[in-house]
């Protein structure tokens, strides 16, 4: 999977990495930055997406589509499709451009909406990457977990660098009998949950 990443995907990843680095360096306000995951987190998420059982693939928080590119590697390998949801309408054109330029439109569907309104219509979720506004994590977690298949994987970003804000959701996940959960110290910290 990592040994044959299409050149179009690599090019777009590099472009987004440069945009994100420039935003962080020039003082662009946090709300207007891409705030994407680092490459090592992308690889981590991609490996778990490839290991997930059959079912629906979901991402909550598309931003400019960087993490979706990593997940799309697993989707293409397995013949699956990712639904990625983005609430901020100003980011949607960037995500569409990402998927077009990377040539992954066959593996990724962008939905511009509030994930809390979309998730209730989904079922059979086998993989979910949660990386949206932190105050929405708890509510999204509670909507996704009941809709997951047995052995399904949920990964939530920023479990270490936003631990204080996310603490109620992290404690809930780690004591939730529906999942096995742990925090992995990669990138900004990833909450990894497996549906039992």
Backbone as a ProteinNet text record, in pm:
[ID]
protein_1_A
[PRIMARY]
XXXXXXXXXXXXXXXXXXXXXXXXXXXXXXXXXXXXXXXXXXXXXXXXXXXXXXXXXXXXXXXXXXXXXXXXXXXXXXXXXXXXXXXXXXXXXXXXXXXXXXXXXXXXXXXXXXXXXXXXXXXXXXXXXXXXXXXXXXXXXXXXXXXXXXXXXXXXXXXXXXXXXXXXXXXXXXXXXXXXXXXXXXXXXXXXXXXX
[TERTIARY]
83	0	86.9	186.6	274	383.6	403.5	511.7	470.2	340.8	295.1	189.8	215.2	124.9	133.4	19.4	22.7	90.9	163	235.4	140.4	18.6	-78.6	-117	-124	-156.6	-38.7	81.6	201.1	214	193.4	203	104.8	-19.1	-120	-91.5	-43.7	-5.7	101.1	203.9	314.3	262.8	173.2	117.2	40	-40.4	-117.8	-27	76.9	174	238.7	271.8	332.7	234.5	109.2	7.1	-12.9	-19.7	-42.1	75.9	197.7	317.5	321.4	285.6	285.5	183.1	64.2	-40.4	6.6	75.2	122.9	233.8	317	431.8	393.3	292.9	261.8	156.8	113.5	19.3	-125.4	-157.8	-297.7	-380	-492.3	-572.9	-612.5	-617.7	-644.5	-770	-875	-1001.6	-989.9	-888.1	-871.4	-758.5	-696.6	-589.7	-647.9	-568.8	-611.1	-610.4	-515	-506.4	-506.4	-424.5	-424.8	-326.8	-346.5	-262.7	-121.6	-21.7	113	119.8	218.6	229.5	234.3	300	306.9	168.2	83.3	-54	-131.3	-104	-167.3	-137.8	-13.3	23.6	-46.1	-50.1	-115.8	-263.3	-331.6	-473.7	-494.8	-408.1	-420.1	-405.2	-309.7	-289.3	-414.1	-471.2	-590.7	-710.7	-718.9	-827.2	-815.4	-692.9	-671.5	-705	-699.1	-725.1	-871.3	-951	-1091.1	-1172.7	-1277.7	-1363.1	-1447.2	-1514.4	-1601.3	-1709.1	-1743	-1845.6	-1820.6	-1892	-1883.3	-1762.4	-1697.4	-1582.5	-1626	-1591.6	-1639	-1525.1	-1520.6	-1429.9	-1513.5	-1493.1	-1565.3	-1463.8	-1469.5	-1374.5	-1278.9	-1321.6	-1239.1	-1128.4	-1154.2	-1063.6	-1032.2	-904.2	-867.7	-847.3	-875.5	-872.2	-745.2	-652.9	-524.2	-540	-609.3	-624.6	-706.6	-801.7	-879.9	-791	-685.2	-592.3	-526.8	-486.9	-426.9	-527.6	-651	-754	-789.1	-785	-819.2	-723.6	-600.6	-506.7	-561.8	-614.4	-674	-803	-884.2	-1011	-987.8	-893.8	-865.1	-814	-728.2	-672.9	-783.7	-884.1	-990.4	-1117.3	-1120.8	-1241.1	-1354.5	-1319.3	-1419.7	-1422.7	-1517.5	-1534	-1546.9	-1481.2	-1483.4	-1584	-1667.7	-1752.9	-1683.4	-1646.5	-1581.7	-1672.7	-1695.5	-1792.1	-1718.1	-1753	-1692.6	-1802.6	-1794.4	-1893.6	-1863.8	-1734.5	-1695.5	-1701.8	-1797.5	-1817.2	-1696.7	-1616.6	-1501.3	-1391.4	-1392	-1291.3	-1332.1	-1460.6	-1510.4	-1447.4	-1433	-1369.8	-1225.3	-1152.1	-1015.7	-1015.6	-1108.7	-1118.7	-1154.2	-1249.3	-1287	-1166.8	-1092.6	-972.2	-871	-855.8	-764.3	-802.3	-927.7	-970.3	-961.1	-989.9	-978.1	-832.5	-746.6	-605.4	-532.8	-570.6	-507.5	-565.1	-678.7	-740.7	-804.3	-863.4	-923.4	-1075.1	-1135.3	-1280.5	-1358.7	-1298.7	-1364.3	-1369.8	-1282.1	-1271.9	-1320.1	-1346.5	-1381.9	-1504.4	-1601.4	-1719.7	-1721.9	-1724.3	-1730.1	-1874.8	-1911.2	-2043.5	-2022.6	-2080.9	-2069.9	-2195.4	-2179.2	-2293.9	-2243.9	-2335.9	-2307.8	-2311.8	-2199.7	-2190.9	-2299.2	-2339.2	-2441.2	-2576.9	-2595	-2718.5	-2704.3	-2581.7	-2556.2	-2544.5	-2473.4	-2443.4	-2567.9	-2678	-2795.7	-2849.4	-2818.8	-2863.5	-2767.1	-2658	-2557.5	-2569	-2516.7	-2510.9	-2396.2	-2363.2	-2257.1	-2121.7	-2092.7	-1965	-1853.3	-1754.5	-1642.3	-1516.9	-1512.8	-1396.9	-1443.5	-1393.3	-1424.9	-1301.1	-1267.9	-1163	-1230.5	-1215.1	-1280.2	-1177.6	-1194.1	-1100	-1173.1	-1266.8	-1347.2	-1325.6	-1416.1	-1406.1	-1415.5	-1327.2	-1312	-1437.9	-1514	-1635.2	-1743.2	-1723.9	-1820.7	-1782.2	-1661.4	-1612.6	-1706.1	-1745.2	-1827.4	-1958.3	-2023.8	-2151.2	-2132.2	-2027.4	-2000.2	-1967.3	-1887.5	-1853.8	-1980.7	-2072.3	-2195	-2286.4	-2276.1	-2354.8	-2292.1	-2159.1	-2090.2	-2088.3	-2050.2	-2025.9	-2144.9	-2268.9	-2379.2	-2399.5	-2345.2	-2362.6	-2243.5	-2148.8	-2029.4	-2051	-1985	-1986.6	-1888	-1906.2	-1813	-1673.2	-1574.5	-1437.3	-1407.9	-1508	-1489.7	-1392.9	-1328	-1223.5	-1267.9	-1251.4	-1270.8	-1140.9	-1090.3	-970.2	-1007.1	-974.6	-1000.1	-866.9	-845.3	-720.2	-715.4	-595	-570.1	-598	-581.5	-611.5	-509.7	-393.6	-292.9	-286.9	-273.1	-256.4	-384	-500.8	-626.5	-689.8	-606.1	-655.5	-750.3	-716.7	-800.8	-943	-955.4	-1087.6	-1159.9	-1084.8	-1143.2	-1157.6	-1111.6	-1107.3	-1239.2	-1354.8	-1479.2	-1502.2	-1477.3	-1496.1	-1392.3	-1267.5	-1161.8	-1192.2	-1237	-1273.7	-1392.6	-1488.6	-1606.1	-1561.7	-1476.3	-1431.5	-1353.8	-1267.5	-1182.7	-1259.9	-1379.7	-1462.4	-1586.4	-1599.1	-1715.9	-1707.5	-1802.2	-1796.1	-1817.9	-1860.4	-1883.4	-1754.2	-1646.4	-1520.5	-1401.3	-1294.7	-1163.1	-1094.1	-1036.5	-981.3	-848.3	-760.7	-635.7	-590	-502.8	-446.4	-306.3	-280.4	-153	-74.5	49.3	128.1	198.1	120.7	173.6	110.5	188.3	135.2	91.6	-32.6	-88.8	-163.9	-148.1	-216.8	-343.7	-356.2	-472.9	-546.7	-676	-760.8	-797.5	-761.6	-789.7	-893.1	-1005.2	-1114	-1147.8	-1173.5	-1218.8	-1351.7	-1452.7	-1587.1	-1586.2	-1635.5	-1635.9	-1770.7
-120.6	0	126.3	131.1	248.3	243.6	125.5	109.7	146.6	165.8	201.4	313	413.9	530.3	601.8	627.1	696.7	833.7	869.1	996.9	1114.7	1104.7	1213.7	1234.1	1126.1	1134.8	1195	1149	1202.5	1352.7	1394.3	1537.2	1619.9	1573	1649.3	1648.6	1536.6	1532.7	1637	1642.1	1738.3	1882.1	1908.6	2044	2082.7	1991.2	2019.8	2033.7	1951.2	1964.4	2102.5	2151.6	2285.5	2394.5	2381.2	2480.5	2483.9	2367.3	2357.9	2418.2	2386.6	2441.1	2593	2645.9	2791.2	2858.5	2798.1	2852.8	2859.2	2754	2750.3	2851.9	2872.4	2962.7	3109.5	3141.7	3283.7	3339.5	3258	3308.5	3308.8	3233.6	3222.3	3175.7	3242.7	3202.3	3054.9	2989.7	2845.4	2807.1	2886.1	2854.2	2856	2924.1	2933.1	2844.6	2765.6	2675.1	2541	2463.9	2329.5	2233.9	2250.5	2168.5	2019.7	1979.5	1839.1	1756.7	1627.4	1533.7	1529.6	1492.8	1474.3	1342.8	1329.3	1207.5	1077.7	1077.2	951.5	909.6	1007	974.8	924.9	982.5	935	788.4	749.9	609.2	519.3	566.1	491.4	468.3	574	566.3	474.5	485.5	404.6	255.4	220.7	80.1	24	99.6	52.7	47.6	141.2	136.7	9.9	-29.3	-151	-276.4	-268.2	-384.2	-394.5	-294	-293.3	-399.1	-451.3	-550.3	-484.9	-563.9	-505.9	-417.5	-312	-219.7	-79.7	16.4	155.3	224.3	309	387.8	532.5	593.2	727.1	811.6	936.5	1035.3	1155.3	1201.9	1319.5	1431.7	1525.9	1636.5	1619.2	1656	1637.7	1740.4	1863.9	1976.4	1981.3	1983.8	1991.2	1853.5	1747.2	1613.2	1534.4	1586.5	1518.3	1380.3	1371.3	1240.6	1145.8	1198.9	1113.7	1049.4	1119.7	1059.4	935.1	942.4	825.9	711.7	743.4	640.1	581.6	666.1	618.5	509.5	508.7	402.9	266.7	259.6	135	104	205.7	184	126.3	182	131.1	-12.8	-41.7	-175.6	-277.8	-237.2	-327.6	-316.7	-221.2	-200.4	-138	-50.7	17	165.9	236.5	380	455.2	569.4	654.2	766.4	785.1	904.1	998.1	1116.4	1214.5	1335.7	1377.3	1483.5	1608.2	1721.5	1849.3	1950.5	2014.5	2113.9	2251.9	2288.8	2422.7	2431.4	2507.6	2517.5	2577	2659	2718.9	2616.5	2506.2	2401.5	2303.5	2292.3	2194	2207.7	2329.3	2338	2286	2309.4	2257	2104.7	2046.6	1900.7	1844.9	1906.8	1859.9	1867.3	1977.6	1992.8	1883	1853.7	1747.1	1613.9	1577	1446.4	1438.9	1550.3	1555.1	1544.8	1630.4	1632	1502.8	1442.1	1316.6	1197	1218.2	1110.2	1002.8	1042.5	943.8	958.2	1028.1	1049.1	917.8	812.6	682.1	618.7	663.4	601.7	691.6	819.8	915.9	997.3	1005.5	1089.4	1197.7	1323.6	1436.5	1475.3	1487.1	1534.4	1661.3	1771.8	1898.5	1913.6	1888	1886.1	1876.3	1883	1857.1	1705.3	1648.2	1502.3	1448.4	1526.5	1481.1	1459.2	1520	1499.4	1385.2	1353.5	1249.5	1110.8	1102.1	972.1	889.7	949.9	866.9	789.8	833.6	764	656.1	637.1	537.8	414.2	306.6	183.1	98.3	-4.8	-95.2	-28.3	67.5	139.9	47.2	28.7	-57.7	22.4	147.5	232.9	377.4	447.4	590	663.6	772.1	862.1	991.7	1026	1142.9	1253.1	1362.7	1474.9	1604.1	1639.1	1758.6	1855.4	1949.9	2042	1961	1990	1903.9	1897.3	2004	2002.6	1909.4	1861.2	1769.9	1623	1596.1	1457.9	1365.5	1407.2	1321.2	1283.6	1381.5	1355.9	1265.5	1290.6	1206.4	1063.7	1049.9	916.7	838.9	902.6	835.2	802	877.5	846.7	733.8	728.9	630.4	491.3	480.4	349.1	252.8	293.3	197.1	151	223.5	192.3	116.4	78.3	7.9	-142.9	-207.8	-354.1	-408.8	-533.9	-598.1	-599.8	-559.4	-550.1	-419	-331.5	-201.7	-114.4	-25.3	60.2	206.1	272.6	417.5	477.7	576.8	649.4	795.9	854.9	996.9	1068.2	1173.7	1249.2	1343.9	1388.7	1491.7	1445.7	1316.3	1262.8	1304.3	1353	1398.4	1550.3	1615.7	1761.3	1836.5	1772	1832.5	1748.7	1680.5	1586.7	1653.7	1774	1840.4	1860.2	1907.7	1930.8	1798.3	1698.7	1570.3	1470.9	1507.6	1413.3	1339	1406.6	1330.7	1222.3	1252.4	1153.4	1042.7	1077.8	977.4	880.5	934.8	849.5	760.5	816.6	739.7	622.9	648.8	543.5	435.4	476.7	379.7	295.7	340.1	260.6	203.2	226.5	184.6	34.6	-46.2	-190.6	-230.5	-135.3	-166	-168.3	-111.3	-102.9	-138.2	-182.9	-187.5	-61	16	146.9	172.1	241.8	288.3	412.5	488.5	609	575.1	603.4	572	701.8	708.7	832.3	847.9	867.9	897.5	1028	1110.8	1241.2	1321.7	1368.2	1446.6	1357.6	1227	1131.8	1082	949.1	890.3	799	823	729.8	620.5	497.5	383	296	274.1	191.7	80	-38.4	-151.5	-198.9	-204.5	-246.9	-393.5	-426.7	-567.3	-632.6
0	0	0	87.6	92.9	-14.1	-72.8	-169.6	-311.5	-331.3	-466	-461.7	-379.6	-374.2	-508.1	-573.5	-702.7	-692.2	-795.4	-797.7	-778.6	-833.7	-819.2	-672.5	-596.2	-453.6	-377.4	-407.4	-341.2	-367.5	-492.1	-526.6	-445	-436.8	-363.7	-214	-160.3	-18.6	9.8	-74.6	-55.1	-61.2	-155.5	-168.4	-42.4	10.5	131.6	253.1	260.4	369.8	367.6	248.6	235.3	275.5	232.6	269.6	420.4	481.4	625.7	701.9	657.5	723	710.2	593.5	573	662.9	675.6	763.1	908.1	951.6	1090	1112.1	1010.6	1023.9	1015.4	934.3	912.2	1007.3	1103.5	1202.8	1158.5	1053.7	1012.2	1133	1162.2	1277.7	1268.6	1383.7	1388.7	1311.9	1323.1	1257.4	1104.8	1051.1	906	854.2	943	900.3	859.5	785.5	745.4	863.3	954	1076.6	1045.2	951	913.1	995	988.4	1062.4	1002.9	1082.3	1027.5	949.6	861.3	778.6	858.1	974.7	1050.2	1100.9	1130.8	1169.4	1048.4	932.2	809	784.2	803.6	784.6	888	1011.5	1119	1086	1045.5	1012.4	892	794.3	673.2	702.6	786.9	822.6	891.9	984.9	1054.2	960.1	866	766.6	682.8	651.1	572.8	652.9	785.5	871.3	915.3	883.9	928.8	853.8	918.6	851.7	742.5	660	557.7	620.1	550.4	596.8	544.3	601.1	557.5	620	540.9	586.9	598.5	712	743.1	798.1	755.7	814.9	855.1	977.1	1025.9	1038.8	943.9	938	821.4	702.2	581.1	568.9	612.2	588	438.5	400.2	257.9	196.6	273.1	217.9	240.1	321.6	340.8	403.2	515.9	580.4	493.9	418.2	327.6	221.5	180.2	84.1	143.2	269.8	335.7	345.7	384.5	397.8	261.1	157.9	22.9	-25	25.3	-12.6	28.8	151.7	201.2	125.5	101.5	31.1	-107.5	-179.1	-313.7	-309.3	-214.6	-202.6	-175.5	-96.6	-54.3	-138.6	-230.8	-310.1	-230.7	-137.6	-54.8	-86.8	-26.4	-54.1	77.9	85.9	204.7	187.6	288.3	296.5	393.7	346.5	433.6	447.1	569.4	598.3	645.9	586.7	625.6	653	767.7	808.8	749.7	740.8	693.8	541.4	492.2	347.6	275	342.1	274.1	248.1	322.9	300.5	190.6	163.8	67.8	-70.9	-128	-260	-260.3	-151	-140.8	-138.8	-64	-58	-195.4	-263.6	-398.1	-492.1	-483.2	-565.6	-532.5	-403.9	-361.8	-424.7	-414.7	-463.7	-616.6	-684	-830	-872.7	-815.1	-855.5	-819	-707	-666.2	-741.8	-808.4	-884.6	-798.2	-684.9	-593.3	-581.7	-675.5	-668	-672.4	-725.2	-728.2	-589.6	-499	-365.8	-253.3	-283.6	-178.3	-220.4	-129.5	-150.1	-43.2	-85.4	6.8	31.7	159.5	198.5	280.7	236.2	308.2	393.7	522.4	613.8	757	849.5	989.3	1008.7	1049.1	1064	1156	1254.2	1349	1281.8	1165.3	1089.3	988.8	950	849.8	913.6	1025.5	1087.6	1118.9	1169.1	1198.5	1077.9	957.2	837	790.8	862.5	824.3	912.2	862.8	940.5	890.4	965.2	922.8	910.1	999.4	992.7	1040.4	955	992.5	1024.1	976.8	1004.4	1013.9	1116.5	1131.7	1181.7	1112.4	1159.7	1201.9	1328.4	1387.7	1408.6	1334.3	1343	1308	1392.4	1370.7	1487	1503.7	1616.7	1745.6	1837.8	1955.2	2042.1	2046.3	2128.5	2071.2	1949.5	1887.4	1902.2	1950.5	1957.1	2035.6	2154.5	2238.9	2172.1	2112.9	2046.7	1924.9	1846.2	1729	1771.3	1877	1928.9	1961	2031.8	2074.6	1956.1	1848.3	1728.2	1646.8	1641.6	1557.6	1619.7	1746.9	1807.8	1793.1	1817.5	1801.4	1656.7	1562.3	1420.6	1361.6	1449.1	1403.3	1401.7	1305.2	1299.1	1401.6	1436.7	1529.5	1467.1	1545.5	1495.9	1425.3	1414.1	1350.5	1428.2	1357.3	1414.4	1413.4	1527.9	1537.2	1589.2	1518	1559.9	1574.5	1688.6	1713.5	1731.9	1654.2	1657.1	1776.7	1809.4	1911.7	2054.6	2079.6	2212.8	2318.2	2275.7	2372.4	2376.1	2259.4	2263.3	2300.1	2287.5	2332.8	2443.5	2518.8	2620.4	2720.6	2762.9	2862.9	2811.6	2687.2	2628	2602.9	2558.6	2520	2635.1	2753.8	2866.1	2891.2	2890.7	2914.4	2808.8	2682.3	2576.6	2586.8	2619.6	2631.4	2745.8	2858.7	2972.5	2937.8	2867.2	2824.9	2736.8	2638.7	2547.3	2621.8	2714.1	2783.1	2885	2921.5	3013.5	2944.7	2814.7	2738	2708.9	2758.6	2735.5	2589.2	2506.4	2364.8	2283.7	2339.8	2265.4	2354.5	2290.1	2353.8	2307.7	2400.1	2364.4	2433.5	2363.5	2422.2	2348.1	2411.9	2349.8	2302.2	2175	2111.6	2094.2	2146.5	2137.1	2002.6	1899.6	1766.7	1721.3	1653	1611.1	1731.4	1728.3	1838.6	1938.2	1922.1	2009.2	1944.3	1935.4	1869.7	1967.4	1983.8	2055.8	1956.7	1988.4	1901.4	1969.7	1903.9	1958.3	1861.4	1916.3	1836.6	1893.6	1809.3	1852.7	1887	2005.3	2049.2	2020.5
[MASK]
++++++++++++++++++++++++++++++++++++++++++++++++++++++++++++++++++++++++++++++++++++++++++++++++++++++++++++++++++++++++++++++++++++++++++++++++++++++++++++++++++++++++++++++++++++++++++++++++++++

